[in-house]
Amino acid sequence: MTLPSMHGWTHRPKALGGTDPIQTVQPITALGLAFSRSQACNSLLEFDFDEIYTNDDSFGFSDVTSGRAQFITISRVGLYKAQFVSFWDSAWTAGDNPLIVPNTNLGDLVPAADITTWDDTQNIVYGEQFTADESAHLSLAATVYFTFDPAYWGFASLGIGVNLESQANRTKSFAAKVIVTWIGDLLTEVTIA
């Protein structure tokens, strides 16, 4: 008796054109790292990336000072997921209210809704520590889905960065990272009838 093939589906079947490996989709991603350094968060701390990694040349960087970039730039039209994390080495005091703020080189980062209807006067609360219990945690994170289309934004590329805001001036060792992933084409509104 002949055993069944144990090879599995690592190649295309002959009926579909031969034995080439099955194509896989690799996420198009950029990772920016702001290394830990002692600095003051005096109401606003803008992180600069020491290193940026990417697997696609549609990502870049901008606003470089002293060998560090403030923004990961995107130029490909589509839907994106951006994850923002900030870390520090000691607890805040209750009432300091640290707030992580995803930002762009054009202002606040908007959600995936049509930006022509976005109201800049209504800021988004992404992640904030209000209470003494919350201040014991040494990081904040936020995830934002947004669309990029030069027709809406009016610019060929968009810079993505991260800030940390607080109600008090505290010096700590701060670090941050941003991961930006192109998910796919622009969203199209579906008519609900």
C-alpha positions as CSV (number, residue, x, y, z in Angstrom):
1,M,0.0,0.0,0.0
2,T,1.3,3.4,-0.9
3,L,1.5,6.0,1.8
4,P,0.0,9.4,1.3
5,S,2.3,12.3,0.5
6,M,3.8,13.7,3.7
7,H,5.2,16.7,1.9
8,G,2.4,19.1,2.7
9,W,1.4,22.3,0.9
10,T,4.8,24.0,0.7
11,H,4.6,24.2,-3.1
12,R,1.8,25.0,-5.6
13,P,0.0,22.0,-6.9
14,K,0.8,21.1,-10.5
15,A,-2.8,22.1,-11.5
16,L,-2.0,25.6,-10.4
17,G,1.3,26.0,-12.3
18,G,4.0,23.8,-10.9
19,T,6.1,23.5,-7.8
20,D,6.9,27.0,-6.9
21,P,6.7,27.8,-3.1
22,I,3.3,29.1,-2.0
23,Q,3.4,32.9,-1.8
24,T,3.0,34.5,1.6
25,V,2.2,38.0,2.5
26,Q,4.7,39.8,4.7
27,P,3.5,42.8,6.7
28,I,5.0,46.0,5.5
29,T,6.3,47.5,8.7
30,A,8.6,50.1,10.3
31,L,9.9,50.0,13.9
32,G,11.4,53.1,15.5
33,L,13.3,52.9,18.8
34,A,14.1,55.8,21.1
35,F,16.7,54.5,23.5
36,S,16.5,55.1,27.3
37,R,18.0,58.4,28.4
38,S,17.6,60.6,31.5
39,Q,15.6,63.6,30.6
40,A,12.8,65.9,31.9
41,C,9.2,65.6,30.9
42,N,8.3,69.2,31.3
43,S,4.7,69.1,30.1
44,L,5.8,67.7,26.7
45,L,8.6,65.2,25.8
46,E,9.1,64.6,22.1
47,F,10.9,61.3,21.5
48,D,13.5,61.0,18.8
49,F,14.4,57.6,17.3
50,D,17.9,56.3,17.6
51,E,17.2,53.4,15.2
52,I,14.6,52.7,12.6
53,Y,14.1,49.3,11.0
54,T,11.9,48.6,8.0
55,N,11.2,45.9,5.4
56,D,9.9,48.3,2.7
57,D,11.3,51.4,1.1
58,S,8.0,53.2,1.3
59,F,9.0,54.0,4.9
60,G,11.7,56.6,5.7
61,F,12.5,59.2,8.4
62,S,12.6,62.9,8.8
63,D,13.4,65.8,11.2
64,V,16.9,64.5,12.0
65,T,18.9,66.2,14.7
66,S,22.2,64.9,16.2
67,G,21.8,61.6,14.3
68,R,18.3,60.9,15.6
69,A,15.0,61.2,13.7
70,Q,11.8,62.5,15.2
71,F,9.5,60.8,12.7
72,I,9.1,57.6,10.7
73,T,7.7,58.7,7.4
74,I,5.1,56.9,5.2
75,S,4.4,57.5,1.6
76,R,2.3,54.5,0.5
77,V,-1.5,55.1,0.2
78,G,-3.6,52.9,2.4
79,L,-4.8,51.8,5.8
80,Y,-2.2,51.7,8.6
81,K,-2.0,50.4,12.2
82,A,0.4,52.4,14.4
83,Q,1.4,51.2,17.9
84,F,3.0,53.6,20.4
85,V,4.7,52.7,23.7
86,S,6.6,54.9,26.2
87,F,8.6,53.5,29.1
88,W,10.2,55.1,32.2
89,D,12.2,53.9,35.2
90,S,10.2,55.1,38.3
91,A,6.6,55.8,39.3
92,W,4.9,59.2,38.7
93,T,3.2,61.0,41.5
94,A,-0.6,60.9,41.5
95,G,-1.8,64.0,39.7
96,D,1.1,64.1,37.2
97,N,-1.2,62.4,34.7
98,P,1.3,61.3,32.1
99,L,-0.4,61.0,28.7
100,I,1.0,59.3,25.6
101,V,0.3,61.3,22.4
102,P,0.7,59.8,19.0
103,N,1.6,62.7,16.6
104,T,2.6,63.5,13.1
105,N,4.7,66.2,11.5
106,L,1.3,67.8,10.5
107,G,-0.3,67.7,14.0
108,D,-2.4,65.1,15.9
109,L,-2.8,61.7,14.4
110,V,-6.3,61.2,13.2
111,P,-8.3,58.0,13.2
112,A,-9.3,56.0,10.2
113,A,-12.3,58.2,9.5
114,D,-12.3,60.6,6.6
115,I,-10.1,63.4,7.7
116,T,-12.2,66.0,5.9
117,T,-14.7,65.6,8.8
118,W,-12.1,65.5,11.6
119,D,-12.3,68.2,14.2
120,D,-8.9,69.2,15.4
121,T,-10.4,71.0,18.4
122,Q,-11.4,67.6,19.8
123,N,-8.2,65.9,20.9
124,I,-8.0,62.1,21.4
125,V,-7.2,60.7,24.9
126,Y,-5.0,57.7,24.0
127,G,-3.7,56.5,27.3
128,E,-3.3,58.4,30.6
129,Q,-2.6,57.6,34.3
130,F,-4.9,59.4,36.7
131,T,-4.7,57.6,40.0
132,A,-1.9,56.6,42.4
133,D,-2.5,52.9,41.5
134,E,-2.1,53.7,37.8
135,S,1.1,55.6,38.4
136,A,2.8,52.5,39.7
137,H,2.9,51.2,36.1
138,L,6.0,52.2,34.2
139,S,4.6,52.4,30.6
140,L,1.8,53.7,28.5
141,A,0.6,52.3,25.1
142,A,-1.8,53.3,22.4
143,T,-2.9,51.8,19.1
144,V,-4.4,53.9,16.3
145,Y,-5.7,52.9,12.9
146,F,-5.6,55.6,10.3
147,T,-5.7,56.1,6.5
148,F,-3.1,58.0,4.5
149,D,-3.9,59.5,1.1
150,P,-2.0,62.5,-0.2
151,A,-5.3,63.7,-1.7
152,Y,-6.7,64.1,1.8
153,W,-3.5,65.1,3.7
154,G,-2.1,67.4,1.0
155,F,1.4,66.0,1.4
156,A,3.3,63.2,-0.4
157,S,4.5,61.7,2.9
158,L,3.5,61.8,6.5
159,G,5.8,61.6,9.6
160,I,4.7,59.5,12.6
161,G,6.2,60.1,16.0
162,V,5.3,59.9,19.7
163,N,5.2,62.4,22.6
164,L,4.6,62.1,26.3
165,E,2.8,64.9,28.2
166,S,2.4,65.4,31.9
167,Q,1.1,67.9,34.4
168,A,4.5,68.1,36.2
169,N,8.1,68.4,35.4
170,R,9.7,65.1,36.3
171,T,13.2,63.8,35.3
172,K,13.4,60.0,34.6
173,S,15.0,57.6,32.2
174,F,12.5,57.6,29.3
175,A,12.4,55.3,26.2
176,A,9.8,54.8,23.5
177,K,9.0,52.7,20.4
178,V,6.6,53.1,17.5
179,I,5.6,50.3,15.1
180,V,3.8,51.4,11.9
181,T,2.3,48.7,9.7
182,W,0.6,49.1,6.3
183,I,-2.4,46.9,6.4
184,G,-3.8,47.4,2.9
185,D,-5.6,49.6,0.5
186,L,-7.7,52.6,1.5
187,L,-11.1,51.8,3.0
188,T,-14.1,52.4,0.9
189,E,-17.4,53.4,2.5
190,V,-20.0,50.7,2.3
191,T,-23.6,51.9,1.7
192,I,-26.0,50.4,4.2
193,A,-29.5,50.1,2.7
